[in-house]
Amino acid sequence: MKRNLFSVICLFIAVIFVSKSNAQDFATEFLINQLRPSKCEVIYLSFTNNFYNTNSTIAAMPGFDDLDEETKAEFREKYNLVIGKVNDSILLSQFKTKFISSLKSYGFDVRETAVENFPTQLKENEHTLVVAQIELEEFVSYDTIRNYESNDEVYLSKLVNGVRFNTWLKYNDSDPESKQIFFADEETTDELLGYIKKENGVDYANYSITKINPNDAYLLAHSNAALCSRYFFNFLINRYVWLKTQGKPKFYYYMDSNGEIMTEDEPVDNFDIISQD
């Protein structure tokens, strides 16, 4: 893990020699600090047992609660392809294992503990993070195949099922000055593959749909944990640069999905911030 981080640092340093700035010096300093146990970011981490299963399609059906049980069961069979067929405890365990290992791979010192054991005062390199809520959500949407060779707009839209893994995290919740609520989600849908072509003046559609299944929920737990850890890394490196430059960073720094450190003028690859008003 440390070797991977060292490779990232070497690559980033090579890039900043081309375009050097104080902010980039601080970004490099942040990366190097993660190789030093005395200077790395310390994460006090706690996990909730709040796991929710929702089906937004069924929830949006007017009068669903007034239907007879047989009709309700038919709708649940049609739209619940994952919920009720997975083990919530295993999903939580998979998320937790991947999240911790990913945070550690960035060089962070991760200390899992109960919220009541969080330190009351934090040093500059110390943070508290609570995975406050996780939701497995099923939904429906439309996917489309088109005939791109036709001068006319010819397409076929099909209703597809989807499943989404939603995560809410509380950062430094006891500190009014720095506390934040983060949100991140990952989703997958039925896979619609096919094409439309014209034969003898008539448009024909040839397609297949691969349905989502319970295993997709476990894959999403794993990928969402990796996403949350990467977003948290991006948050911390930019927080570090922001503090060191007194709120005047030149770039936004982020690790992309390939593990490379990149820069942009505007924030990308980061959490949604939930308003606490």
Secondary structure, 3 states (H helix, E strand, C coil): CHHHHHHHHHHHHHHHCCCCCHHHHHHHHHHHHCCCCCCCCEEEEEECCCEEEEEHHHHCCCCHHHCCHHHHHHHHHHHCCCCCCCCHHHHHHHHHHHHHHHHHHCCCEEEECCHHHCCCCCCCCEEEEEEEEEEEEEEEEEEEEECCCCCCCCEEEEEEEEEEEEEEEEECCCCCCCCEEEEEEEEEECEEEEEEEEECCEEEEEEEEECCCHHHHHHHHHHHHHHHHHHHHHHHHHHHHHHHCCCCCCCEEEECCCCCEEEECCCCCCCEECCCC
